Amino acid sequence: MTHRLNRILSALLVSVLISVSANAGDNRLIWYPSGYGGGGRFTSIAIDPSNPKTVYVGSDVAGIFRSRDGGNHFELIGKGLESFGVSDIAINPSAPHQLVALTGDGLYYSLNQGDVWLRISGETSYPASTFFGSRVLLFTRNSLWIGTDTRGVFKLPLNNLKTSPQPVPGLERFKVNGLTVYEGYLYAGTSRGVFRLEGQIWKPQHRGLLADSDEITDIASSGNSLYMVEKQSGLFRWNPTSLTWEGRPVSLQPKPKGYKSLLVHPNNPELVFVSSHPESWPHLLYKTQDGGFTWKSILSFKLDSEAPATQYNTFTGIEEMAFVPGTSQSIFLTDWWNLWQSADNGEHWYQRHYGLQNICVNDLKIHPRNPQALYLCAWDNGLMISEDSGKYWRRAMNGVVKEGHAQEIEISSQDPSRMILLINLRGKQGKIYVYESRNAGNSWKDIGFSVPVETLPQKGYVNGLATNVELDPFSEDTIYVGTNGYGVYKTTNAGISWSPMNQGLNTPFIKGPGALRVHPQNPGILFAGTQAGGIYKSTNGASTWQRVTTGQRFIFGMAIDTSTPARIVAGCDGNTLLVSKDEGKSWQETHLPVTASPQMAVYSVAFQPQRPGVVWAGTLRYDGGATEGLFMSTDSAKTFRQVPMDIPKVSMSVITPAAGEPAAAYIGFIGTGIFRLVRGEKP
């Protein structure tokens, strides 16, 4: 079976290399990462025992990153992954080129250090959740053990990969948060206690635990010692004589409300690290050098001066820790924003961020007079600005709510120092957060407005969030905001007052990049793409709307060009686009050359400046899995062809074409940040 896997993966790799070549008549299309490193949630870490400079890091939305220089620089890998929420990565110690990754849609195997992946089981999965487990993949001499969130533990014989992983019955009701081997037995830390596998039977090992404190968040062994972390009570050490767990509570203040991650030194079982649970604040890391009798707080976390700023200046929500094999003092730590490394047994930590482009992008705009200036709207971190085409980024949230997700930015064509920023807050309803800047994003003023929460319809795709903002190009005190549930709002006095503009807009559920568009030459004309209602048109500044398509289509991204009459292209659910050449009077369907899926949508679309026949279309999957990728038309959206991708096919949230060459476009992803698609040869 190993030879068969090698042949399959080799064939996949060859096809990847071939697919990078451009289509006839074009130069090669090269994908360059252009978003900032760091940001996003890093869930897991694995280090090659035969070459500790090879480090793998998993993400909750971006898949897997690899470093070949000990963590200083990373690259995005994962060709063949269909799911990008990674709960764990493990390396076969007897064959370090072989990796396994546990994701939301199954177990994957790589035979070439993660370049190409093959799914070997869909039954063994660990769907993306608020809190992943730690070390739920474990290699022993003859087997791979897999812990899952709802199906218990599975076993895969390494000498017979033709078989699917076999369940080890008994833990199906529990979430498995960690696996380890101690004194020849397999132990599982679960949401309902610790269990030891004896033969084919899981036997509880609960002595010493309180009945209502048995949520084991991590478990690990070293030498003759076995430790585990219980969410409420913290560290416990197993007493093999009395067969009892003995508490080793953190004796410092402040004590966290919960505990999550555990690390034991491989050669010194008295040296242990424990972290607070990501859901509790403040986030804390503790160290003991005597097995838990005394503790110290670890406080030294240093941000790299070249890293882009975030809303945090230290670690947040530790997920997993790992010693570098062959060393006694070098450790890596993953958390909800960064990767950290220590060279002195965890006393001091330094940020690692180069290449860790773990970012969910909502919007990207290019400065109308300076093509090197980019404005990126990201989840969590808000607005980021680059003045050198994406090499370096800075955060620009002065005056904006700290924890906001930046949704969209509009830049005035008359005065580019004037900008409008749309923000969403997680779990906050009742207000639409709109901000104005008059100094190119250096500071912001709140010009938002309230909305009636109780009027939201109970539909699964309606959330009340702000989704789109548009400026009237001739009267820039006139601003439009689109929402998913409240329809369209308008101000004619730069945000002093706002009015709902929904007469005739019977499905006020606007969602998608450019789902609300103002006509570039005639700003009294607007188009709104809606969920389950198709496209609406207004000819009087949004005072009234008329539906101009039929059926209950879900419309996502829309683009309108500057031709006369203006052309419109709209992405729909499935593999379908709607195209109008007469400003919405008539529409034609175009299908991407792939089979439609219930989970698929054409989400982002764009016209290429100065090349009127070129249209881009990016795809999205509702389930977060791998998409069909990026498509390009050179005949005004009559036909499309697939653009070769040598990066994972994460859902595409925005396409921002760049005028002229060499850049063709910037592509924003829901997980892997921004890539610049360039025509030409890679240097």
Secondary structure, 3 states (H helix, E strand, C coil): CHHHHHHHHHHHHHHHHHHCCCCCCCCCEEEEECCCCCCCCEEEEEECCCCCCCEEEEECCCCEEEECCCCCCCEEECECCCECCEEEEEECCCCCCCEEEEECCEEEEECCCCCECEEEECCCCCCCCCCCCCCCEEECCCEEEEECCCCCEEEEECCCCCCCCEEECCCCCCCEEEEEEECCEEEEEECCEEEEEECCEEEECCCCCCCCCCCEEEEEEECCEEEEEECCCEEEEEECCCCEEEECCCCCCCCCCCEEEEEECCCCCCCEEEEECCCCCCCCEEEECCCCCCCEECCEEECCCCCCCCCCCCCCCCCEEEECCCCCCCEEEECCCCEEEECCCCCEEEEECCCCCCEEEEEEEECCCCCCCEEEEECCCEEEEECCCCCCCEECCCCCCCCCEEEEEEECCCCCCCEEEEEECCCCCCEEEEEEECCCCCCCEECCEECCHHHCCCCCCCCCCEEEEEECCCCCCCEEEEEECCEEEEECCCCCCCEECCCCCCCCEECCCCCEEECCCCCCCEEEEECCCEEEEECCCCCCCEECCCCCCCEEEEEECCCCCCCEEEEEECCEEEEECCCCCCCEEEECCCCCCCCEEEEEEEECCCCCCCEEEEEEECCCECCCCEEEECCCCCCCEECCCCCCCCCEEEEEECCCCCEEEEEEEEEECEEEEEECCCC
